[in-house]
């Protein structure tokens, strides 16, 4: 069988990244205290449909009030829900968080993810996904956005929608399927930090031009690379 050659999507992703950096500039990574794997896990579990800066502040409040994630796990549910009042779904977020932390304590004896450093990326994400409330997006976030710094692309709703519209993943792919589809196309020389920046730039694109409804294709930096954008030209 003849080799298939390089994935053409890889060059599209490289060109896309350059266009997004030109439009938005480079993005600095989160502060060190926000890159502990356990912190990233909590932020992900409570963050559904909530802006990152709001979830970041809520995560900090939890730790400041109770002092440790182990204490958050056993705090009165109503108190945790009240502390998460800024989240889009505070009651659901609190229940999922306590369930996730309790499960982690059962498995590890503490809210401790240091063992993930010894696992390959896919195995580590599979391990994380056994925790309540943790799917592929959160697992990839823990691996990539934390000090683990792995090459795992985080796909939120914005990022997945853009990939679908561009024709880079199947049109109805959910997060796990989109992750499996796009990872082979990610440039091999990109570091974990570049994966992180790419996701954050894609998120900005989804919040500005490639919105869920009424996308502004004519002004979008990625229009020339996008199947949907070219049709709307």
C-alpha positions, 0 to 999 in steps of 0.5 A, spaced: 500 500 500 502 506 498 503 511 503 498 516 504 502 522 505 502 528 510 495 530 513 493 536 509 489 538 515 496 539 519 498 545 514 491 548 515 492 548 522 499 551 522 496 557 517 490 558 522 494 559 528 498 564 524 492 568 522 489 568 529 496 570 532 496 576 527 489 578 529 489 576 537 496 576 538 500 571 543 496 569 549 500 568 556 499 562 559 495 562 566 499 563 572 502 558 576 497 557 582 492 556 576 496 550 573 496 545 578 493 539 576 488 539 581 486 546 581 485 545 573 480 539 575 476 543 579 475 549 575 473 544 569 468 540 573 465 547 575 466 551 569 460 548 564 457 554 560 461 559 564 466 564 562 473 562 564 475 568 568 468 567 573 470 559 574 477 561 575 475 566 581 470 561 584 475 556 584 480 560 588 474 562 593 473 555 594 480 553 596 481 560 600 474 558 604 476 551 606 483 551 605 484 544 602 480 540 596 479 534 601 475 539 606 471 542 600 469 534 598 466 534 605 463 541 606 455 542 607 453 541 600 448 548 601 455 552 602 459 549 596 453 551 592 452 558 595 460 559 594 458 557 586 453 562 585 457 565 580 457 559 576 451 558 570 449 551 574 451 552 581 447 546 584 449 541 579 456 544 579 457 543 587 454 536 586 459 534 581 465 537 584 464 533 591 462 527 587 469 528 583 473 530 589 470 524 593 471 519 588 479 521 587 480 521 595 477 514 594 482 512 589 488 516 591 487 517 599 487 525 597 486 530 592 492 528 589 494 527 581 501 527 581 501 519 579 499 522 572 506 524 570 508 517 570 502 515 565 502 516 558 497 522 556 492 517 553 492 513 559 492 519 564 486 521 560 482 515 561 484 514 568 481 521 569 475 520 565 473 515 571 471 520 575 464 523 576 463 529 571 470 528 568 469 527 560 474 528 554 474 536 555 476 536 562 481 530 562 485 534 556 485 540 560 488 537 566 493 534 562 495 540 557 493 546 561 496 544 567 504 543 569 503 536 566 504 540 559 502 534 555 500 535 547 492 534 548 488 539 545 482 541 549 475 542 545 470 546 548 464 548 544 467 554 541 473 550 538 469 544 536 464 548 532 469 551 528 473 545 527 466 542 524 465 549 520 472 548 517 471 541 515 476 539 519 472 534 523 465 530 522 460 535 522 456 532 528 462 530 532 461 530 539 467 532 544 471 525 544 470 524 537 472 530 535 478 529 539 480 523 536 479 526 529 483 532 530 489 529 534 492 526 528 492 532 524 496 536 530 503 539 528 508 534 531 512 540 533 507 543 537 509 543 544 504 543 550 504 550 550 502 551 543 496 546 544 494 551 550 495 557 546 491 554 540 485 552 544 485 559 547 485 563 540 480 558 537 476 560 543 477 567 542 475 566 534 468 563 537 467 568 541 468 574 536 466 571 529 465 564 529 459 565 534 454 559 535 448 563 531 449 569 526 457 567 524 460 573 521 464 570 516 466 576 512 470 579 517 473 572 520 480 571 520 479 564 518 474 565 512 479 563 507 481 556 510 474 554 512 469 550 508 463 554 511 466 561 510 468 560 503 461 558 501 458 564 505 463 569 501 
